[in-house]
């Protein structure tokens, strides 16, 4: 084949450092706008973004040449620096080290987008920890809970 054809969707999730509820409404939209720009700059296409005070969810499409790990690392580093520079009382290390990355089939894309859109409603009933454990289990990701929250 002379061309590469792909359709790579990812549901990405990461939390603030120590899962502190520090994504305040006063700067949430500015942070999301910065994340949108970073995603585009890194070669991704943002399909949906949402979250609550202690974490974000992204539904992104990536080109096959994009390294997922490098993509997430660059987005988190640049946005953490932006927060440190632009948001009083927020310092470097805004995001926790790890993240969740879950592949999404084309047939599930709208379902995942709706899930991300309804984060405020969802978290009225469930904590981030409960949600993240559910995602890991639903995607059959092996984990040891004693290392999960460090």
C-alpha positions in Angstrom: 0.0 0.0 0.0 1.3 3.4 -0.8 -0.6 5.3 1.9 -1.3 4.9 5.6 -4.9 4.7 6.7 -5.8 4.9 10.3 -8.5 5.8 12.8 -6.9 6.1 16.3 -9.1 7.4 19.0 -8.1 7.6 22.7 -9.9 8.5 25.9 -7.2 10.1 28.0 -7.7 10.8 31.7 -5.3 12.5 34.2 -5.7 14.2 37.6 -4.3 17.2 39.3 -1.3 16.7 41.6 -2.5 14.6 44.6 -6.0 14.8 43.1 -6.5 18.2 44.7 -9.7 20.0 43.5 -7.8 23.0 42.1 -9.3 23.3 38.6 -11.6 26.2 39.5 -14.3 27.7 37.4 -12.4 31.0 37.4 -9.8 29.6 35.0 -11.2 26.2 33.8 -12.2 27.6 30.3 -8.8 29.3 29.9 -7.0 26.0 30.8 -9.2 24.0 28.4 -8.5 26.5 25.7 -4.8 26.1 26.3 -5.1 22.3 26.3 -7.0 22.6 22.9 -4.1 24.6 21.4 -1.5 22.1 22.8 -3.4 19.2 21.4 -3.5 20.7 18.0 0.2 21.7 18.2 1.1 18.1 19.0 -0.7 16.8 16.0 -3.9 15.6 17.7 -7.5 16.4 17.0 -9.6 17.1 20.1 -13.1 15.6 19.8 -14.3 16.2 23.4 -12.9 17.6 26.7 -14.4 17.7 30.1 -13.7 17.1 33.7 -14.2 18.4 37.2 -12.0 20.1 39.8 -9.5 17.3 40.2 -9.1 15.7 36.7 -9.7 16.0 33.0 -10.9 13.7 30.3 -10.0 14.1 26.6 -11.2 12.2 23.5 -8.6 12.7 20.9 -7.7 11.4 17.5 -4.0 10.9 16.8 -2.1 10.2 13.6 -0.2 6.9 13.5 3.2 8.7 13.6 2.3 10.4 17.0 3.7 8.7 20.1 0.9 8.5 22.6 3.3 8.8 25.6 5.1 11.8 24.1 1.8 13.4 23.1 0.5 13.2 26.7 3.8 14.2 28.2 4.1 17.3 26.1 0.5 18.4 26.8 0.8 17.9 30.5 4.2 19.6 30.8 3.2 22.7 28.7 -0.1 23.1 30.4 1.5 22.7 33.8 3.9 25.5 32.9 1.1 27.7 31.6 -0.9 27.2 34.9 2.2 28.0 37.0 2.8 31.2 35.0 -0.9 32.4 34.7 -2.8 31.2 37.7 -2.0 32.7 41.1 -1.3 30.1 43.8 -0.8 27.2 41.4 2.7 26.0 41.0 4.7 23.6 38.8 3.6 20.1 39.1 0.0 20.9 38.4 -0.8 17.5 37.1 -0.1 14.1 38.7 2.6 12.0 37.0 0.6 9.2 35.5 -2.5 9.0 33.2 -5.0 6.6 31.8 -5.2 6.0 28.0 -7.9 3.9 26.6 -8.5 3.0 23.0 -11.9 3.9 21.6 -13.5 2.2 18.6 -15.3 4.3 16.1 -18.6 2.7 17.1 -18.1 3.8 20.8 -16.8 7.3 20.0 -20.1 9.1 20.6 -20.8 7.2 23.8 -17.4 8.2 25.2 -17.9 11.8 24.1 -21.3 11.8 25.9 -19.6 10.3 29.0 -17.0 13.1 29.0 -19.6 15.7 28.4 -21.5 14.6 31.5 -18.6 14.7 34.0 -20.3 17.1 36.4 -23.4 14.9 36.7 -21.3 11.7 36.9 -19.2 13.0 39.7 -22.1 14.0 41.8 -22.4 10.3 42.5 -18.9 8.9 42.0 -15.4 9.9 43.0 -12.4 10.1 40.7 -10.9 7.0 42.3 -14.1 5.0 41.7 -14.3 6.2 38.1 -10.7 5.4 37.3 -11.0 1.9 38.8 -14.1 1.4 36.7 -12.2 2.5 33.5 -9.3 0.2 34.3 -11.6 -2.8 34.9 -13.8 -2.1 31.9 -10.7 -2.0 29.6 -9.1 -5.0 31.3 -6.0 -3.1 32.3 -4.0 -4.9 34.9 -3.1 -2.9 37.9 -2.0 -3.2 41.6 -4.1 -0.7 43.6 -1.3 -0.2 46.2 0.7 1.6 43.4 -2.3 3.3 41.8 -2.7 6.4 44.0 1.0 7.4 44.7 
